[in-house]
Amino acid sequence: MALNWCFQEPWPCAANNSIINWPAKPKPAFYHVAKSCRPVLASARFPKFRWDEGETFSCELFMLNDSYEKLPAMPYEVTLVYDDNKEVSVLKWDFPGSAENKNYAGPTARIPLPKMKSNLFKIVLNVPGKPELKSEYTFVYRGKNVSNNKPKQAYLNGVSD
């Protein structure tokens, strides 16, 4: 994540990197930055954000623990969501737990991308029974006969499905 060095615009501005608009109105990025700064969350590292038809999607999994408490062992699920909520299980991982203030690197998840109708798909990282640890990432898909969709307004307002 990039360093958020400009939290709020001090006056009306046409273009700025802040996450709070003048006068004190959160921009869409505010909600997503807040979610990404949680002390404990399921996370992943991605080699790119645009994927082409026929490629194998991959991501390295992590459990981030920036808290003062140990994390117990728990299941961790990775799901691909595309074309009006079609879901494909990518990987299930038994996270072994970790010490306080320690990030834990997990396995690499891989899946050949199915043919999609939409240009957007999501990867959902879920810890069953712990919705506060859930993370979602949206990617661009390029393929033949793919419709060009935009993220829904709710997403731009920081609301995940």
N, C-alpha and C positions, 0 to 999 in steps of 0.2 A: 504494500500500500504506500502511496506517495505521502510525504509529510504534508499535513494540513496546516500550512503556515498562515493562511488568511481565513480566519473563522467568520468574520462578519464585515460587510461593507460599511464604512463609516458615513457614506453619503450616497445618493443615487449614482449609479454607474452603469454604462452600457455593456461593459464586458469586464468580468473579474473572475478569479478562481475561488472566491469565497463560497461557503456553503449556507450562509445566512444572507438574504437579500436585505436591502434597505426598504422599509423600516422593520426590521426584525421578523421577516417572513422566511421560513426555511425553504431552501431550494431542494429539488428532488434528491440530490446527492447527500444531503444532510442525514436522511434516514438510513441510507446504505452505509455511510461512514460510521454512524452510531452502531449499526449491527456488526460491522467488521471490527469494532473496538471492544467487543464483549470480552471479559476475562477468560472465558472457557468456551470453545466452539470447535466443531468439526470443520476442517478446512482442507484445501487441496492446492497444489501448484500445477499450472497448466502450461504446456509449451507454446500455445497460441490460442487465439480467440475466434478465428475463422477456420472452419473445417469444410472440406470438399467431399462430395459424394464418392463413396468407395474407400475413404480413408478409415484407419483404425484410430478411434479416439483413445487418448490416454491421459491420466492425471496421477500425480503422486499424492497420497493421502497423508493427513496429519491430524493429530488431536492437539490443539493448542491449549495450554494451561498456564495462564499468567496470574493464577490465584495463589493464595497462601494455604490451600487445602490439597490433599492428595486426591487423585481421581481413581475411583474403583474401576475394575474391569467392567466392560460393557460392550454390547454388540454395536456395530457401525455398518450402515447400509448405504450403498451408492446406487442411484436409480437414474436412468435416462428418461426424460419426459419430452415428447414431441407430438406434433400433429393433433391438436385438441385432446391433450392429456393421455395419449398412449404411453404406457410405462413399460420399461424393460429393466429388469434387475441386472446390474453390471457386476457388483461384487458385494459379498458379505464378509466382514472382518471382525474377529473377536479382539477388540482393543484390550490389551492386558492390564491397563491401569498405568499411572505414572505418579512420580513424586510431585510435591508442590512446586510451582513456578518452573515447570519443565515441559517443553514441547516434545511430542513423541512422533517420530516419522513412522508411517505405516507402509503398506504395500502399494504397488502401482496398479491402478484399475485400467483395464483395456477392454474395448468392445468395438467390433466393426460397425460403423454407422449404418443403420437401415436407410432405405430410400425414404425421403421425407417430402411432404407436400409444402411445408412451411420453411422459411429461411431462418427461423429461430428454434433453438432447442435448449433445454435446461438439464443441468446435472444437479441432482438433489442429494445432499449428504445428510443422513438422518440417523439419530440415535434413538431407537424406540423407547418410549416412556420419558424422554427428555427433550421436549420440543424447543427448549431454550438453547440447545446446542445445534439445532438444524441450520444448515446453510444451503443456499441455492445460487447457482451461477448460470447466466444466460449466454449462449454462444450463437454465432452466425453460421449458417449452413449454406453452401453453394452447390447446386445441382441442376439437372435438367428439369424443366417444367415446375419450378419451385415458385410459390407465391411470395411476394415481398411484403411481409408483415412488420408492423412496428410493435414495440412493447406496449402493453395496455397502460392506460392512465394510472391505474392502481399501482403498477410497478414503478412508474415514475414518481409516485407519491410515497414510495418506500414500503408498500404492502406486498408481501410475498404470498403466493397461493398456499 
